[in-house]
Amino acid sequence: MSIDARLAELGITLPQAAAPVAAYVPVVEAGGLAFVSGQVSFVDGHLLKGRLGEDVSLEAGIEAAQGCGLMILAQLKAALGSLDRVERVVKLGAFVNSSADFTDQPKVANGASELMVAVFGEAGKHARSAVGVPSLPLGVAVEVDAIVAVRPA
């Protein structure tokens, strides 16, 4: 089954790949890997802003991380031409805008991690880091970056 067919089966429509907001490119492909720049928490076309442990609930944080994951997929599709080139999701890095006493960053990051497994199956299982930070660009709640092994074009 193609990844596009899998997305359709899951009822997932990818967002439009977002343009960079600073001096970087969304995806760099090198040495059989695609490095995806950090993607911020877009949910239903809007930035999900705020801090976990203060004004963003755990559930909203999980949804924000899933939104980051969807944008990672959109960026990969735009850069690679097809998500069928994805051989394996190697690593995700999740950054959670959180208060000092918030300790559920791994649960938040699961929003992106579980999306990758749902879309790619075994090839979506990956290494990961999930860290709390005091602020993120544009005041967003979550940012996720990725390293993905890719097949030649």
Secondary structure, DSSP 8 states (H G I E B T S, - for coil): --HHHHHHHHT---------SSSS-SEEEETTEEEEEEEE-EETTEE-BS-BTTTB-HHHHHHHHHHHHHHHHHHHHHHHS-GGGEEEEEEEEEEEEB-TT---HHHHHHHHHHHHHHHHGGGG--EEEEEEES--GGGBSEEEEEEEEE---
